[in-house]
Amino acid sequence: MSRAGGALLVVGDVVTDVVARHRTPLSPATDTAAEIRTLPGGAGANAACWAARSGAGEVRLLGRVGTDAAGWHERALRGAGVRPLLVQDPDAATATVIALVDGSAERTFLTDSGAALRLSPADWSAGLLDGVARLHLSGYLFFAAPSRGTACRALRDARDAGVPVSVDPASAGFLAELGADRFLAAAEGAETLLPNADEACSLTLCGEPDAAAEELSRRFPLVVVTLGAGGALVAEGGTVTARVSAPPVRPVDSTGAGDAFTGAFLAARLAGADPVRAAEAGCRAGAEAVTVVGGRPADRTGP
């Protein structure tokens, strides 16, 4: 069955982001002046919004949220052109992340996963793949047993249906806690792996992104390692096949830059772009993302 022109289905996290930008170093035990905004976020949701912004014809998002903020997140996703498939959790609040963004635009996250990682196999159905051309799994799903089971089932069903799957490892810190071997075993069968440099090195114990990309591309057909302002590496078959540069910009907030890359990359792949052209589109979106506060496109509508 041809899947040309089909939808992108993202399965991942929907998060309420509290972004605190502080121009001076944090002062322990007292006040530090900051600009604080509450915004819709989440790696999976952000990637879906950037994919829609980048021209993907239909983008769907499956995620789990608390009843506390379900309506707010649904409106934000619809306003961004994403079809929300949100499961409301009566027992857990929506995931919340406090992003501390310093004067160099670097961010540090405090994460309460809440309902996001309670996405269960019962929330998944192979029927969700109807009309889908690509499936993307947010790596955060792999860091808790219920959502890991869901991600593995979705990956298996997609492979059975001939739908290519991409995975974003999401967090070097959480990868270290879970263990590289467990993550790689759970992600086995994915067509594309989209780590940043820290995640790639964590997964391989290689000290350099090039070596990590090469090693990972022996396990996954396509590996694209993002390097922040340094662009991205494309690796296939154990070899780095391309290096893509990122446009120079003045960063404001690096929150969601990798998600922007992922969304634009997947939109380009859906449109028929080869991996290098798709990585170029991803780098342009990532560069745009760091010039705005939060993880979504600047022209987002909704709350």
CORHUNOR-V286601 format. One record per pair of residues at least 24 apart in sequence whose ideal C-beta (glycine too) atoms are under 8 Angstrom apart, sorted by the first residue. I is the first residue (numbers start at 1). J is the second residue. D is the distance in Angstrom with one decimal. If there is no record, write none. Layout:
I_J_D, I_J_D
//
This chain:
1_162_7.5, 3_132_7.3, 3_133_4.2, 3_162_7.4, 3_163_6.9, 4_133_7.2, 5_57_6.5, 5_133_7.2, 6_58_7.7, 6_131_5.5, 6_132_5.5, 6_133_3.0, 6_134_7.5, 6_270_7.7, 7_56_7.9, 7_57_7.1, 7_58_3.9, 7_59_6.7, 7_60_5.7, 7_131_5.4, 7_132_5.0, 7_133_6.3, 8_48_7.5, 8_51_5.5, 8_56_5.0, 8_58_7.1, 8_59_4.9, 8_60_7.1, 8_132_7.3, 8_133_6.9, 8_134_5.1, 8_135_7.9, 8_136_6.6, 8_266_5.8, 8_267_7.3, 8_270_6.0, 9_60_4.8, 9_61_7.8, 9_62_6.9, 9_128_6.4, 9_129_6.8, 9_132_4.5, 9_134_7.3, 9_135_5.1, 9_136_7.2, 10_44_5.1, 10_45_7.7, 10_47_5.9, 10_48_4.3, 10_51_7.4, 10_59_6.9, 10_60_7.0, 10_61_4.9, 10_62_7.3, 10_135_7.9, 10_136_4.7, 10_137_8.0, 10_138_7.1, 11_44_6.7, 11_61_7.8, 11_62_4.7, 11_63_7.3, 11_119_7.5, 11_124_7.6, 11_135_7.0, 11_136_7.3, 11_137_5.4, 11_138_7.0, 11_141_6.7, 11_150_7.2, 11_151_6.7, 11_154_5.5, 12_42_6.7, 12_43_6.0, 12_44_1.7, 12_45_6.8, 12_47_7.2, 12_48_7.7, 12_61_7.1, 12_62_7.8, 12_63_5.9, 12_136_7.5, 12_137_6.8, 12_138_2.8, 12_140_6.6, 12_141_6.3, 13_42_4.1, 13_43_5.7, 13_44_4.8, 13_45_6.8, 13_63_6.1, 13_95_6.0, 13_113_7.6, 13_116_4.0, 13_117_7.5, 13_138_5.4, 13_140_4.7, 13_141_7.3, 14_40_7.6, 14_42_4.5, 14_44_7.0, 14_45_4.7, 14_61_7.3, 14_63_4.1, 14_64_7.5, 14_65_5.1, 14_73_5.3, 14_77_7.9, 14_86_6.6, 14_94_6.9, 14_95_6.9, 14_116_6.4, 15_40_7.7, 15_41_4.6, 15_42_3.5, 15_43_7.9, 15_45_7.0, 15_94_7.2, 15_95_4.4, 15_96_6.6, 15_97_5.2, 15_116_6.5, 16_40_6.9, 16_41_7.0, 16_69_5.7, 16_73_7.8, 16_94_5.4, 16_95_7.1, 16_96_4.9, 16_97_7.5, 17_41_3.4, 17_42_7.8, 17_96_7.8, 17_97_5.3, 17_99_5.9, 17_255_7.0, 17_294_6.2, 17_295_6.5, 18_96_6.8, 18_97_7.1, 18_98_4.8, 18_99_7.0, 19_99_4.7, 19_101_6.3, 19_253_6.6, 19_255_6.2, 19_293_5.8, 19_294_5.7, 20_98_6.7, 20_99_6.8, 20_100_5.5, 20_101_6.7, 21_101_4.5, 21_252_7.9, 21_253_6.5, 21_293_6.9, 22_100_6.9, 22_101_7.2, 22_102_6.3, 22_103_7.5, 23_102_7.9, 23_103_4.7, 24_103_7.2, 25_102_7.5, 26_100_7.3, 35_293_8.0, 37_293_6.0, 37_294_6.9, 39_293_7.4, 39_294_4.1, 39_295_7.5, 39_296_7.0, 40_72_7.1, 40_73_5.7, 40_76_4.0, 40_77_7.6, 40_294_8.0, 40_296_6.5, 40_300_7.9, 40_302_7.0, 40_303_6.9, 41_97_6.4, 41_255_7.3, 41_256_6.8, 41_294_6.5, 41_295_4.6, 41_296_7.1, 42_95_6.7, 42_97_8.0, 42_116_6.8, 42_138_7.7, 42_295_7.7, 43_138_4.7, 43_139_7.4, 43_140_5.9, 43_168_6.5, 43_170_5.5, 43_256_7.9, 43_258_7.6, 43_259_5.2, 43_295_7.9, 44_136_7.6, 44_138_3.6, 44_140_7.3, 44_141_8.0, 45_73_7.4, 45_77_6.6, 45_82_7.6, 46_256_4.7, 46_259_3.6, 46_260_7.1, 46_263_7.1, 46_295_4.0, 46_296_5.9, 47_136_6.5, 47_138_7.2, 47_168_7.1, 47_259_4.5, 47_260_7.7, 47_262_4.3, 47_263_4.3, 47_266_7.3, 48_77_7.2, 48_80_7.8, 48_82_4.7, 48_263_6.6, 49_77_7.1, 49_80_4.1, 49_81_7.5, 49_82_5.8, 49_263_6.7, 49_296_5.0, 49_297_6.1, 49_300_6.7, 50_259_6.3, 50_260_4.5, 50_262_7.2, 50_263_2.7, 50_264_5.7, 50_267_7.7, 50_285_5.6, 50_289_7.4, 50_296_7.6, 50_297_6.2, 51_262_7.9, 51_263_3.8, 51_264_7.1, 51_266_5.3, 51_267_4.6, 52_80_5.8, 52_81_3.6, 52_82_5.3, 52_263_7.7, 52_267_7.9, 53_80_7.1, 53_81_7.1, 53_263_7.1, 53_264_7.9, 53_285_7.8, 53_297_4.4, 53_299_7.6, 54_263_6.0, 54_264_4.2, 54_267_3.8, 54_268_7.0, 54_281_6.6, 54_285_6.2, 55_267_5.2, 55_271_6.6, 56_263_7.8, 56_266_6.9, 56_267_4.0, 56_270_5.5, 56_271_7.9, 57_270_7.5, 58_83_6.9, 58_131_7.7, 59_83_6.7, 60_84_8.0, 60_85_5.8, 60_128_7.7, 60_132_7.5, 61_85_6.2, 61_86_7.6, 62_86_7.8, 62_87_7.6, 62_119_7.5, 62_123_7.1, 62_124_7.4, 62_128_6.5, 63_87_7.3, 63_116_6.7, 63_119_6.6, 64_88_7.8, 64_89_5.4, 64_115_4.7, 64_116_6.0, 64_118_5.6, 64_119_4.2, 64_120_8.0, 64_123_6.5, 65_89_6.7, 65_94_4.6, 65_95_7.7, 65_115_5.4, 65_116_7.6, 66_92_5.6, 66_93_4.1, 66_94_4.1, 66_114_6.2, 66_115_4.8, 68_93_5.3, 68_94_5.7, 69_93_7.8, 69_94_4.3, 70_94_7.4, 72_302_8.0, 72_303_5.1, 75_302_4.7, 75_303_6.0, 76_296_7.7, 76_300_6.9, 76_301_8.0, 76_302_3.5, 76_303_5.5, 77_302_7.5, 78_302_7.2, 79_300_6.4, 79_301_3.5, 79_302_3.4, 80_296_6.5, 80_297_7.0, 80_300_5.3, 80_301_7.0, 80_302_6.8, 85_128_7.2, 87_119_6.9, 87_123_4.8, 89_115_3.9, 89_118_5.7, 92_118_5.6, 99_253_7.8, 99_255_5.0, 101_253_5.0, 101_254_7.4, 101_255_6.7, 101_293_8.0, 104_251_7.6, 105_251_3.7, 105_252_5.7, 105_253_5.6, 105_254_5.1, 105_290_6.2, 106_254_6.0, 107_253_6.8, 107_254_5.3, 107_255_5.0, 113_140_7.4, 113_143_7.8, 113_144_6.9, 116_140_6.7, 116_147_7.4, 117_141_7.0, 117_143_6.5, 117_144_3.7, 117_146_6.8, 117_147_4.5, 118_144_7.6, 118_146_5.6, 118_147_6.9, 119_146_6.7, 119_147_4.5, 119_150_5.1, 120_146_4.7, 120_147_7.5, 120_149_7.2, 120_150_6.0, 121_146_7.6, 121_149_5.0, 121_150_5.1, 121_153_5.3, 123_150_6.4, 124_150_5.1, 124_153_5.6, 124_154_5.5, 124_157_7.8, 126_157_4.3, 126_160_7.8, 126_161_7.2, 128_154_7.9, 129_157_6.3, 129_158_6.1, 129_161_5.2, 129_163_5.8, 132_158_7.8, 132_163_5.7, 133_163_6.9, 133_270_5.9, 134_163_6.6, 134_164_5.6, 134_165_7.7, 134_166_6.9, 134_266_6.1, 134_269_6.8, 134_270_5.9, 135_163_5.3, 135_164_7.4, 135_165_4.8, 135_166_7.5, 136_165_7.4, 136_166_4.8, 136_167_7.6, 136_168_7.3, 136_262_7.0, 136_266_5.8, 137_165_6.5, 137_166_7.2, 137_167_4.9, 137_168_7.6, 137_187_7.9, 137_190_7.5, 138_168_5.9, 138_170_6.0, 139_167_6.0, 139_168_5.0, 139_169_4.2, 139_170_3.2, 139_171_6.8, 139_174_7.9, 139_175_7.9, 139_183_7.6, 139_187_8.0, 139_199_7.9, 140_170_4.7, 140_171_6.8, 140_174_7.3, 142_169_7.9, 142_170_7.8, 142_178_6.8, 142_183_5.6, 142_186_5.3, 142_187_7.0, 143_170_7.7, 143_171_7.3, 143_174_4.6, 143_177_7.4, 143_178_5.6, 148_186_5.8, 151_186_6.8, 152_186_5.7, 155_187_7.4, 155_189_5.6, 155_190_6.4, 156_189_7.2, 159_189_5.3, 164_191_4.1, 164_192_7.0, 165_189_7.0, 165_190_4.6, 165_191_5.7, 165_192_7.5, 166_190_6.3, 166_191_6.5, 166_192_3.9, 166_193_7.4, 166_194_6.0, 166_262_7.6, 166_266_6.5, 167_192_7.3, 167_193_5.7, 167_194_7.0, 168_194_4.6, 168_195_7.3, 168_258_7.1, 168_259_7.8, 168_262_5.4, 169_193_7.2, 169_194_7.7, 169_195_4.6, 169_199_4.3, 169_200_8.0, 169_202_8.0, 169_203_6.6, 170_199_7.4, 171_199_7.3, 172_196_7.7, 172_198_4.0, 172_199_5.0, 172_201_7.9, 172_202_4.7, 175_199_6.1, 175_202_4.8, 175_203_6.6, 176_202_6.1, 180_204_7.3, 180_205_7.4, 184_219_6.6, 187_220_7.8, 188_219_7.5, 190_220_5.9, 191_220_7.1, 191_221_5.4, 191_222_6.3, 192_220_6.7, 192_221_7.2, 192_222_4.5, 192_223_7.4, 192_224_7.0, 192_269_8.0, 193_219_7.9, 193_220_4.4, 193_222_7.4, 193_223_4.9, 193_224_7.6, 194_223_7.9, 194_224_5.4, 194_226_7.3, 194_258_7.9, 194_261_7.5, 194_262_5.5, 194_265_7.0, 195_223_7.5, 195_225_5.7, 195_226_7.5, 196_225_6.9, 196_226_4.7, 196_227_7.5, 196_228_7.4, 196_258_5.6, 197_225_5.9, 197_226_7.1, 197_227_5.4, 197_228_7.6, 200_225_4.8, 209_233_6.1, 210_240_5.5, 213_240_5.6, 214_238_5.4, 214_239_6.2, 214_240_6.0, 222_275_5.7, 224_265_6.8, 224_275_6.7, 224_278_8.0, 224_279_5.5, 224_282_7.4, 226_257_8.0, 226_258_5.6, 226_261_5.4, 226_282_7.4, 226_286_6.9, 228_254_7.4, 228_257_7.1, 228_286_8.0, 231_283_5.4, 232_261_7.2, 232_279_4.8, 232_282_6.6, 232_283_5.8, 234_275_5.1, 234_276_5.8, 234_279_5.5, 236_275_7.4, 241_275_7.8, 241_276_7.7, 242_275_7.4, 242_276_4.6, 242_279_7.1, 244_276_6.5, 244_279_4.4, 244_280_5.4, 244_283_5.5, 245_283_6.9, 246_283_4.3, 246_284_7.9, 246_286_6.4, 246_287_5.2, 247_283_7.0, 247_284_6.1, 247_287_4.4, 248_287_7.7, 249_287_4.8, 249_288_7.5, 249_290_6.2, 249_291_5.4, 250_291_6.9, 251_290_4.1, 251_291_6.9, 252_290_6.5, 252_291_5.5, 252_292_6.5, 252_293_6.2, 253_290_6.6, 253_292_6.9, 253_293_4.8, 253_294_6.8, 254_290_5.2, 255_293_7.7, 255_294_6.1, 255_295_5.0, 256_289_5.4, 256_294_6.5, 256_295_2.4, 256_296_6.8, 257_286_4.6, 257_289_4.6, 257_290_5.1, 258_286_6.9, 259_289_7.5, 259_295_5.6, 260_285_4.2, 260_286_5.0, 260_288_6.8, 260_289_3.7, 260_295_7.6, 260_297_7.7, 261_285_6.0, 261_286_4.1, 261_289_7.9
//
